[in-house]
């Protein structure tokens, strides 16, 4: 959530940042409502002081045997006006809160306007694989090697689901173990989280109200939903808490399946496992000191890259334009692997800094050791990693002429074979 003081200090500049992210808004009414709220609060303070003065006078008058009816009538009028103003403040505050909650995180300085067409490639790792035979796509490879059963996945759950089978299940588990082992070695605290969350979790994460209809709910009351990513839970861990400055940054990770309504489409670039309703992901989250959160962003990006490069995959890193950053993020870098059969790169990790956007929503603060005052933390997240695109990239980039797939060395601890045949 945006601090309204930022809007007050530069409404035109903030409107431009919103436009960079694809939102057109005039803050005039919002600022008028905020001024009205402040006026009402000041008026209530004056009325309470008047009531206090009257109460003292009434006490003295009673003690001296003087009439108090007129003063008591005025106290009643003051009380009525206070109550009226409190109701008006509640109404205005609700309006302000609703507007602020519906606004995206403004893009950070240096993030260019526009959509993905304005994304900037900032790094390329390795070379695209060159084949001296006709390569297969990952769907055909997965089926010919009995790694994925797409048909039974559809039979069980419908379009956008699949079943890992035999060595495919082992490869998926090996990837997850590889990710987890690295995060533990880097000092991240591992958590197993609830998969069913309350609405406040979605609100704090910045997914609600914008994406309220894009998650799976347990029933028609929509009180509880199934997490779309572990980030939604992780950024709520310290909701309404005050952390110690010495404890920052707090580093967490969790493995969960992710459940999303966004469907795998019929487009060739979304086939197979590239986009589905359920997939596995290890998610990283940091609660960082606001003065050092960009250092945390660099650290998390390096971690995501290390995992992909450790597998030997060709990839690139892109700095996203404002409208390609997610709603709640101020700046994002995507790590994207090459999918040869599609001739495109696909994101396997988004590494983002939300600054204090989520912390304000969740009231997550730390106490400054010097001033003793509380400040909002910065929250960051990164996929570390999602398997549903790493798996296809391994199949396609490491496929052999005989139809087998070479196993990355780092996975042989959990998958003790050289080739999947």
C-alpha positions in Angstrom: 0.0 0.0 0.0 1.3 3.5 -0.9 1.9 6.0 1.9 -0.6 8.8 1.2 2.2 11.3 2.2 4.0 10.3 -1.0 0.9 11.2 -3.0 0.5 14.5 -1.1 4.1 15.5 -1.7 4.0 14.9 -5.5 0.5 14.0 -6.8 1.5 14.7 -10.4 4.6 12.6 -10.1 2.7 9.7 -8.5 0.1 9.9 -11.2 2.8 9.4 -13.8 4.3 6.4 -11.9 0.8 4.9 -11.9 0.5 5.6 -15.6 3.9 3.9 -16.2 2.3 0.8 -14.6 -0.9 1.1 -16.7 -3.2 2.8 -14.2 -4.8 6.1 -15.0 -5.8 8.1 -11.8 -6.3 11.6 -10.7 -5.6 12.0 -7.0 -7.6 15.2 -6.5 -10.6 13.5 -4.9 -8.4 11.3 -2.7 -6.4 14.3 -1.4 -9.6 16.3 -0.8 -11.0 13.4 1.2 -7.8 13.2 3.2 -7.9 16.9 3.9 -11.5 16.5 5.0 -10.5 13.7 7.4 -7.8 15.8 8.9 -10.2 18.7 9.3 -12.7 16.4 11.1 -10.0 15.0 13.4 -8.9 18.6 14.3 -12.6 19.5 14.9 -13.0 16.5 17.2 -9.9 17.4 19.2 -11.3 21.0 19.6 -14.7 19.6 20.7 -13.1 17.2 23.2 -11.2 20.2 24.7 -14.4 22.2 24.9 -16.1 19.2 26.6 -13.3 19.0 29.1 -13.6 22.7 29.8 -17.3 22.5 30.3 -17.0 19.5 32.6 -14.7 21.5 34.9 -17.1 24.5 34.8 -20.1 22.2 35.6 -18.2 20.7 38.6 -17.4 24.2 39.9 -20.9 25.4 39.3 -22.5 22.5 41.1 -20.1 23.0 44.0 -21.1 26.7 44.3 -24.8 25.9 43.8 -25.1 27.7 40.5 -27.3 26.5 37.6 -25.7 24.0 35.1 -28.5 23.3 32.7 -27.2 25.4 29.8 -23.7 23.9 30.1 -25.1 20.4 30.3 -27.1 21.1 27.1 -23.9 22.3 25.4 -22.1 19.1 26.5 -24.9 17.0 24.9 -24.5 19.0 21.7 -20.7 18.6 21.8 -21.1 14.8 22.3 -23.6 14.6 19.4 -21.2 16.5 17.1 -18.3 14.3 18.1 -20.3 11.2 17.3 -21.4 12.7 14.0 -17.8 13.5 13.1 -16.5 10.1 14.1 -19.0 8.5 11.7 -17.9 10.9 8.9 -14.3 10.1 9.6 -15.0 6.4 9.4 -16.7 6.9 6.1 -13.9 9.0 4.6 -11.2 6.7 6.0 -12.9 3.7 4.4 -12.9 5.6 1.1 -9.2 6.4 1.4 -8.3 2.9 2.4 -10.3 1.4 -0.5 -8.5 3.7 -3.0 -5.0 3.0 -1.6 -5.6 -0.8 -1.5 -6.6 -0.8 -5.2 -3.4 1.0 -6.3 -0.4 -1.0 -7.5 3.1 -0.5 -6.2 4.6 2.4 -8.1 7.7 1.4 -10.1 11.1 2.1 -8.6 13.3 4.7 -10.1 15.1 3.3 -13.1 12.2 1.0 -14.1 11.1 1.9 -17.6 7.4 2.4 -18.5 5.4 0.0 -20.6 4.9 -3.7 -21.0 7.1 -6.7 -21.7 8.1 -5.2 -25.1 10.2 -2.8 -23.0 11.9 -5.4 -20.9 15.7 -5.1 -20.9 18.0 -8.1 -21.2 20.9 -7.4 -18.7 22.7 -10.8 -18.8 23.0 -13.9 -20.9 24.6 -17.1 -19.6 26.1 -19.8 -21.8 25.2 -20.6 -25.4 22.0 -21.9 -27.0 22.4 -25.6 -27.5 23.0 -26.6 -31.1 21.8 -30.1 -32.3 23.1 -32.1 -35.2 19.8 -34.0 -35.3 16.2 -33.0 -35.3 15.4 -32.2 -31.6 12.1 -33.1 -29.9 9.9 -30.9 -27.8 9.6 -31.6 -24.1 6.1 -33.0 -24.4 7.2 -35.7 -26.8 10.3 -36.4 -24.7 8.4 -36.6 -21.5 5.9 -39.1 -23.0 8.5 -41.2 -24.9 10.6 -41.5 -21.7 7.6 -42.2 -19.5 8.3 -39.1 -17.3 4.9 -37.4 -17.5 1.4 -38.8 -18.0 -0.5 -35.9 -19.4 -3.6 -37.9 -20.3 -4.1 -39.3 -16.8 -3.5 -35.9 -15.3 -6.4 -34.6 -17.5 -8.5 -37.6 -16.5 -8.0 -37.0 -12.8 -8.4 -33.2 -12.8 -9.0 -31.7 -16.2 -6.9 -29.5 -18.5 -3.8 -27.9 -17.0 -2.8 -30.9 -14.8 -0.3 -33.7 -15.2 1.1 -36.7 -13.4 4.9 -37.3 -12.8 5.7 -40.9 -13.4 8.7 -43.2 -12.7 12.0 -41.4 -13.3 10.0 -38.2 -14.0 8.8 -38.2 -10.4 12.4 -38.8 -9.3 13.7 -36.0 -11.4 11.1 -33.6 -10.0 12.0 -34.6 -6.4 15.8 -34.3 -7.2 15.3 -30.8 -8.4 13.4 -29.8 -5.2 16.1 -31.4 -3.1 18.8 -29.5 -5.0 17.0 -26.2 -4.5 16.4 -26.9 -0.8 19.9 -28.0 0.0 21.3 -24.8 -1.5 19.0 -22.5 0.4 19.8 -24.2 3.7 23.5 -23.9 3.0 23.0 -20.1 2.3 21.4 -19.6 5.7 17.7 -19.4 4.8 15.2 -20.8 7.3 13.0 -23.6 5.9 9.3 -23.6 6.7 6.4 -25.9 5.9 3.3 -23.7 5.5 -0.5 -24.0 5.5 -1.8 -24.2 2.0 -5.2 -22.7 3.0 -5.0 -19.0 3.8 -7.4 -16.3 5.1 -8.3 -13.3 3.0 -6.0 -11.0 4.9 -3.0 -13.0 3.6 -4.1 -12.1 0.0 -4.6 -8.5 1.0 -1.2 -8.1 2.6 0.6 -9.8 -0.3 -1.1 -7.3 -2.7 -2.9 -10.0 -4.6 -6.3 -8.8 -3.3 -8.4 -7.0 -4.3 -7.0 -6.9 -7.8 -6.7 -10.6 -8.3 -9.5 -11.7 -5.9 -11.2 -13.9 -8.6 -8.0 -15.6 -9.7 -7.4 -18.0 -6.8 -9.2 -21.2 -5.7 -11.6 -20.8 -2.8 -12.8 -23.6 -0.5 -16.5 -22.6 -0.7 -18.9 -19.9 -1.8 -18.1 -17.8 1.3 -14.6 -17.1 -0.1 -13.3 -16.8 3.4 -10.4 -19.2 2.7 -8.4 -19.7 -0.4 -5.6 -22.1 -1.6 -2.3 -20.4 -1.8 -1.2 -19.4 -5.4 2.5 -19.2 -4.2 4.3 -19.6 -0.9 5.0 -15.8 -1.0 1.4 -15.1 0.0 2.0 -16.9 3.3 5.6 -15.9 3.9 5.0 -12.2 3.7 2.3 -12.6 6.3 4.5 -14.4 8.9 5.3 -11.2 10.8 2.0 -9.4 10.2 1.3 -6.9 13.0 4.7 -7.5 14.5 7.7 -5.3 15.4 11.0 -6.9 14.6 14.4 -6.2 16.1 16.7 -4.3 13.8 19.5 -6.7 14.6 17.3 -9.6 13.2 17.2 -8.0 9.7 17.3 -9.4 7.2 15.0 -12.3 8.0 15.5 -15.0 5.3 12.9 -17.7 4.7 12.1 -20.3 2.1 9.3 -22.8 1.7 8.4 -25.6 -0.8 4.7 -25.8 -1.8 2.6 -26.7 -4.7 1.1 -23.6 -6.2 -2.6 -23.5 -7.2 -3.7 -21.0 -9.9 -6.7 -20.5 -12.0 -4.5 -19.2 -14.9 -4.8 -22.0 -17.4 -2.5 -23.7 -19.8 -3.7 -22.4 -23.1 -3.8 -24.0 -26.5 -0.9 -21.9 -27.7 2.2 -23.8 -28.6 4.3 -21.7 -26.1 2.0 -22.8 -23.2 1.9 -26.5 -24.0 2.8 -29.4 -21.6 4.1 -28.2 -18.2 4.8 -24.6 -19.2 1.6 -23.2 -17.6 -0.8 -25.2 -15.5 -3.2 -25.0 -12.5 -0.8 -26.8 -10.1 3.0 -26.8 -10.1 5.8 -27.1 -7.5 7.9 -24.2 -6.4 10.4 -23.3 -3.8 9.9 -19.6 -2.8 12.4 -17.3 -1.0 11.3 -14.2 1.0 13.3 -11.7 2.9 12.2 -9.1 5.4 15.0 -6.5 4.9 16.1 -3.2 6.4 14.9 -0.5 4.0 18.4 1.0 3.8 19.8 -2.3 2.5 16.9 -4.0 0.5 18.5 -3.4 -2.9 21.5 -5.4 -1.6 19.1 -8.2 -0.6 17.6 -8.0 -4.1 21.0 -8.5 -5.7 21.8 -11.4 -3.3 18.5 -13.2 -4.2 19.0 -12.7 -7.9 22.5 -14.2 -7.6 21.0 -17.2 -5.8 18.4 -17.8 -8.4 21.0 -17.6 -11.2 23.3 -19.9 -9.3 20.7 -22.6 -9.2 20.0 -22.4 -13.0 23.7 -22.1 -13.9 24.5 -25.0 -11.6 22.2 -27.2 -13.7 24.2 -26.1 -16.8 21.2 -24.5 -18.5 21.4 -21.6 -20.9 19.5 -18.6 -19.6 19.2 -14.9 -19.6 18.2 -12.2 -17.0 15.8 -9.5 -17.9 14.9 -6.3 -16.0 11.2 -6.0 -16.3 9.3 -2.9 -17.5 6.8 -1.4 -15.1 3.7 -3.1 -16.5 5.4 -6.5 -16.6 6.3 -6.3 -12.9 3.6 -7.8 -10.7 1.0 -5.5 -9.1 2.7 -5.5 -5.7 6.3 -5.2 -6.9 8.4 -2.0 -7.5 11.2 -3.7 -9.4 11.7 -7.2 -10.8 14.4 -9.2 -12.6 13.4 -12.4 -14.3 15.7 -15.4 -14.8 14.5 -17.0 -18.1 15.6 -20.3 -19.5 15.8 -21.1 -23.2 13.2 -23.6 -24.6 14.6 -24.7 -27.9 11.4 -26.1 -29.4 9.6 -22.8 -28.9 12.5 -20.6 -29.8 11.8 -18.4 -26.7 12.9 -17.8 -23.2 10.6 -18.7 -20.3 10.7 -17.2 -16.8 11.8 -19.7 -14.1 12.4 -17.1 -11.3 11.1 -13.6 -10.7 13.2 -11.8 -8.2 11.4 -8.7 -6.8 11.5 -5.9 -4.3 8.2 -4.6 -3.0 9.8 -2.0 -0.8 7.4 -1.2 2.0 4.2 -1.8 -0.1 3.4 -5.2 1.5 4.8 -4.2 5.0 2.3 -1.3 5.2 -0.5 -3.5 4.4 0.6 -6.0 7.0 1.9 -3.5 9.5 5.3 -5.2 9.6 7.8 -2.9 11.3 11.2 -2.9 13.1 12.4 -0.7 15.9 15.3 1.6 14.9 18.2 1.1 17.4 19.3 4.7 17.1 16.0 6.6 17.2 13.8 4.0 19.0 11.1 4.7 16.5 9.4 2.1 14.3 9.9 1.9 10.6 8.3 -0.4 8.0 10.5 -3.2 6.7 11.0 -4.0 3.0 9.9 -7.3 1.7 11.4 -9.2 -1.2 10.6 -12.5 -2.9 12.2 -14.8 -5.5 11.3 -18.1 -7.0 14.1 -20.5 -6.0 12.9 -22.2 -8.3 9.7 -23.3 -10.0 10.2 -26.7 -11.5 7.5 -26.7 -14.2 9.8 -24.8 -16.7 13.1 -26.1 -15.4 12.0 -29.6 -16.1 11.1 -29.0 -19.8 14.3 -26.9 -20.2 16.4 -29.9 -19.0 14.6 -32.3 -21.3 15.1 -30.0 -24.4 18.5 -28.6 -23.8 20.1 -31.9 -22.7 18.4 -34.3 -25.1 20.6 -36.7 -27.1 20.3 -38.1 -30.6 19.1 -41.5 -29.3 16.1 -39.8 -27.5 17.7 -40.0 -24.1 18.4 -37.0 -21.8 21.6 -36.2 -20.0 21.2 -35.8 -16.2 22.8 -32.6 -14.8 25.7 -33.5 -12.5 24.3 -31.7 -9.5 21.2 -33.9 -9.5 23.0 -37.3 -9.5 23.0 -37.3 -5.7 19.3 -37.9 -5.8 19.0 -39.4 -9.3 22.1 -41.7 -9.6 22.1 -42.2 -13.4 23.9 -40.4 -16.2 21.1 -40.5 -18.8 17.3 -40.8 -18.7 16.4 -43.5 -21.2 
